[in-house]
Amino acid sequence: MRERKPRKEQTPVAREIRDYIFIVIGAAIVAVGFNVFLLPNQIASGGVSGISTILYTLLGWQPGLVQYAFNIPLFIAGVIILGRNFGVKSFVGTITLPAVVLLTSDWEPWTLNPLLGALFGGIAVGTGLGLVFRGNASTGGTDLAAQIITKYTGLSLGTSVLLIDGLIVLSAAIVFDIERALYALIGLFTTTKTIDIIQLGLSQSKMVHIITSEEQAMKEAIYQQVNRGVTKLSGIGGYTEEPRPILMVVVYQTEFTRLKQVVRTVDPKAFVIVSDAYEVLGEGFKR
């Protein structure tokens, strides 16, 4: 097994400080992305920010104040109705986001191209929300409304979120036009994928399952030439009903080519399954 110098564990206080930094920075990124990309291009890609975009266009209401008007009551309702302790962290996220929207409301748009606005607005919002989630918090808003709907209707949380965001995008189609609604869907999709990247990271590792008749030789070759550990799993052939050991190996992408060469050399007939491993914790990887 490759030896790596272990990182010093963070103290609980350091973790708390890190979480609050993530929350504040993440909420600020969401707010800036809203003001410089989404709002000037009339892109209402779901959530309270989408509602505030529609109301700003229709009535001229300040988006930051609209977000406060929705977020704070929803947060209180979530605590009362759902009976959960959402904690100080989520309250910080709920308060910080509209505050930064107000502070940056006079910033000039970075683009007036709606496609660029949807793409980069989605990236900004997804990056900010991903950081807030990594700080073990939320920014309130329609996520809490979705949880309340789930409690009283029995719908899944994913369905409730989709229902709310779908209604907001539909409202955008009515208030603006179909094209703006389509841009909103692009922004919503980009936000979702960006959150996944921030939460899980770009895949830097591969998980490889190897089914081979040269089990011992394969294990030794991987130990010696790739310098990685091997986990032996039990499998049974679906047709033959015979025991078939499965070797599982996790390697960095930079080591993957070498592993393929080793497998090909030891057993050209080996059956190999490769998948992305987005986060690997343990010896030889992250602590």
C-alpha positions in Angstrom: 0.0 0.0 0.0 1.3 3.4 -0.9 2.3 5.4 2.1 1.0 8.9 2.4 1.6 11.4 5.2 -1.6 11.6 7.2 -3.2 15.0 7.5 -3.7 16.6 11.0 -7.3 16.2 12.1 -9.3 19.4 12.5 -10.6 20.3 15.9 -14.4 20.7 16.4 -13.9 24.5 16.7 -11.9 24.5 13.4 -14.6 22.5 11.7 -17.3 24.9 12.9 -15.3 27.9 11.7 -14.7 26.2 8.3 -18.5 25.5 8.0 -19.4 29.1 8.7 -16.8 30.3 6.1 -18.3 27.9 3.5 -21.9 29.1 4.3 -21.1 32.8 4.1 -18.9 32.5 1.0 -21.3 30.2 -0.7 -24.3 32.4 0.0 -22.4 35.4 -1.3 -21.5 33.5 -4.6 -25.2 32.7 -5.1 -26.2 36.3 -4.5 -23.6 37.7 -6.9 -24.5 35.1 -9.6 -28.1 36.1 -9.2 -27.5 39.8 -9.6 -25.0 39.7 -12.5 -26.3 36.7 -14.5 -29.8 35.6 -13.7 -31.8 38.8 -12.8 -30.6 41.0 -15.7 -31.4 38.2 -18.2 -34.9 37.5 -16.6 -33.9 33.9 -15.9 -36.2 32.5 -13.1 -34.6 29.0 -12.7 -36.6 27.9 -9.7 -36.4 28.7 -6.0 -37.1 31.9 -4.1 -34.6 33.7 -6.4 -36.8 32.7 -9.4 -39.9 34.1 -7.6 -38.0 37.4 -6.8 -37.0 37.7 -10.5 -40.6 37.4 -11.6 -41.9 39.9 -9.0 -39.1 42.3 -9.8 -40.2 42.3 -13.5 -43.9 42.5 -12.8 -44.0 44.9 -9.8 -40.4 46.3 -9.5 -40.0 44.8 -6.0 -36.5 44.7 -4.7 -35.3 41.0 -5.0 -33.4 41.0 -1.8 -36.4 42.2 0.2 -38.6 39.6 -1.6 -36.2 36.9 -0.6 -36.3 38.0 3.0 -40.1 38.1 2.9 -40.2 34.4 1.7 -37.1 32.9 3.4 -37.7 34.0 7.0 -41.4 32.9 7.3 -40.5 29.6 5.5 -37.6 29.1 8.0 -39.9 29.7 11.0 -42.6 27.4 9.4 -40.1 24.7 8.9 -39.1 24.8 12.6 -42.7 24.8 13.8 -44.3 22.4 11.3 -41.5 20.0 10.7 -40.3 20.0 14.3 -36.7 20.1 13.4 -33.8 22.0 14.8 -32.5 23.6 11.6 -29.9 25.3 13.7 -27.9 28.5 13.6 -26.0 27.5 10.4 -29.1 27.3 8.2 -30.3 30.6 9.7 -27.0 32.2 8.8 -27.4 31.0 5.2 -31.0 32.2 5.1 -30.0 35.7 6.3 -26.8 36.1 4.4 -28.1 35.4 0.9 -30.7 38.2 0.6 -28.3 40.6 2.5 -25.6 40.1 -0.2 -28.3 40.4 -2.9 -29.1 43.8 -1.5 -25.5 44.8 -1.2 -24.7 43.9 -4.8 -27.9 45.1 -6.4 -26.2 48.0 -8.2 -23.6 45.8 -9.8 -23.5 45.9 -13.6 -24.6 42.7 -15.5 -21.6 40.7 -16.6 -23.5 39.6 -19.7 -26.8 40.3 -21.4 -26.7 37.2 -23.5 -29.5 35.0 -21.9 -27.7 31.7 -22.8 -24.5 32.8 -21.1 -26.5 34.2 -18.2 -28.3 30.8 -17.8 -25.1 28.8 -18.0 -22.8 31.0 -15.8 -25.7 31.9 -13.5 -26.3 28.2 -13.0 -22.6 27.5 -12.3 -22.5 30.4 -9.8 -25.6 29.3 -8.0 -24.5 25.6 -8.0 -21.1 26.5 -6.7 -22.5 28.7 -3.9 -25.1 26.1 -2.8 -22.6 23.3 -3.0 -20.4 25.3 -0.5 -23.3 26.0 1.7 -24.2 22.3 1.7 -20.7 21.4 2.6 -21.0 23.7 5.5 -23.9 21.5 6.7 -26.5 24.2 6.1 -29.0 25.5 3.6 -30.3 28.9 2.4 -33.9 28.1 3.3 -36.4 29.0 0.6 -38.4 26.5 -1.4 -36.4 23.5 -0.1 -38.3 24.0 3.2 -41.6 24.5 1.4 -41.0 21.2 -0.4 -40.4 19.4 2.9 -43.7 20.8 4.3 -45.5 19.6 1.1 -44.0 16.2 1.5 -45.2 15.9 5.1 -48.8 16.7 4.3 -49.2 15.1 0.9 -46.9 12.0 1.1 -45.1 13.0 -2.1 -41.4 12.3 -2.3 -39.1 15.3 -1.5 -37.7 15.1 -5.1 -41.2 15.3 -6.5 -42.1 18.2 -4.3 -39.0 20.2 -5.3 -39.7 19.4 -8.9 -43.3 20.6 -8.5 -42.4 23.9 -7.0 -39.5 24.7 -9.4 -41.8 23.6 -12.3 -44.5 26.0 -11.3 -41.9 28.8 -11.0 -40.5 28.0 -14.5 -44.1 27.8 -15.8 -44.8 31.3 -14.3 -41.6 32.6 -16.0 -43.0 31.3 -19.4 -46.2 33.2 -18.8 -44.6 36.4 -17.5 -41.7 36.5 -19.9 -41.9 34.0 -22.8 -41.3 30.4 -23.6 -37.7 31.1 -24.6 -36.9 32.6 -21.2 -38.4 29.5 -19.6 -36.2 27.3 -21.6 -33.2 29.3 -20.5 -34.4 28.9 -17.0 -34.4 25.1 -17.4 -30.8 25.3 -18.7 -29.9 27.3 -15.6 -31.6 24.8 -13.3 -29.9 21.9 -14.9 -26.5 23.6 -14.7 -27.1 24.4 -11.0 -27.9 20.8 -10.2 -24.8 19.4 -12.0 -22.5 22.0 -10.4 -23.8 21.2 -6.9 -22.9 17.5 -7.6 -19.3 18.5 -8.6 -18.8 20.7 -5.6 -20.2 18.0 -3.3 -18.6 15.0 -4.8 -15.6 16.6 -6.7 -14.4 15.7 -10.1 -13.7 12.0 -10.3 -10.0 11.5 -9.8 -10.1 7.8 -9.0 -11.3 4.7 -10.7 -12.9 1.6 -9.0 -12.0 -1.5 -11.0 -13.6 -5.0 -10.6 -11.6 -7.8 -12.1 -13.0 -11.3 -12.7 -10.0 -13.6 -13.5 -9.0 -17.2 -13.4 -5.5 -16.1 -12.4 -6.5 -14.7 -9.0 -3.2 -15.1 -7.1 -1.0 -14.0 -9.9 -3.2 -11.0 -10.5 -3.1 -9.9 -6.8 0.7 -10.2 -6.7 1.1 -8.2 -9.9 -1.1 -5.4 -8.6 0.7 -5.3 -5.3 4.1 -5.2 -6.8 3.6 -3.2 -10.0 0.8 -0.8 -9.1 1.4 -0.6 -5.4 -2.3 -0.8 -4.5 -4.3 -3.0 -2.2 -6.8 -5.5 -3.5 -10.1 -6.5 -1.9 -11.4 -10.0 -2.7 -15.2 -10.3 -3.1 -17.2 -13.4 -3.4 -19.2 -14.0 -6.6 -21.0 -16.9 -8.3 -21.3 -17.4 -12.0 -24.9 -16.9 -13.2 -24.6 -19.7 -15.8 -22.2 -22.1 -14.2 -23.2 -21.5 -10.6 -19.5 -21.9 -9.8 -17.7 -19.6 -7.3 -16.0 -16.7 -9.1 -13.8 -14.5 -6.9 -13.9 -10.8 -7.8 -10.9 -8.5 -7.2 -11.7 -4.9 -6.4 -9.0 -2.2 -6.8 -9.2 1.6 -6.4 -6.6 3.7 -8.2 -5.9 7.3 -9.2 -6.6 8.1 -12.8 -2.8 8.5 -13.3 -2.4 4.8 -12.2 -5.2 3.4 -14.3 -3.3 2.9 -17.5 -0.7 1.0 -15.6 -3.3 -1.2 -14.0 -4.8 -2.1 -17.4 -1.4 -3.1 -18.6 -0.9 -5.4 -15.6 -4.3 -7.0 -16.1 -3.8 -7.5 -19.8 -0.3 -9.1 -19.2 -1.4 -11.5 -16.4 -4.8 -12.5 -17.9 -5.8 -11.3 -21.4 -9.2 -12.9 -20.9 -10.0 -11.2 -17.6 -13.4 -9.5 -17.4 -12.9 -5.9 -16.2 -15.5 -3.4 -15.0 -14.4 0.2 -14.5 -16.4 3.0 -12.8 -15.7 6.5 -11.4 -15.0 6.8 -7.7 -15.9 10.4 -6.8 -14.6 10.3 -3.3 -12.3 7.8 -1.7 -11.5 8.0 2.0 -8.9 5.8 3.7 -5.3 4.8 3.7 -3.5 5.7 0.4 -6.2 8.3 -0.4 -7.9 11.1 1.5 -8.3 10.9 5.3 
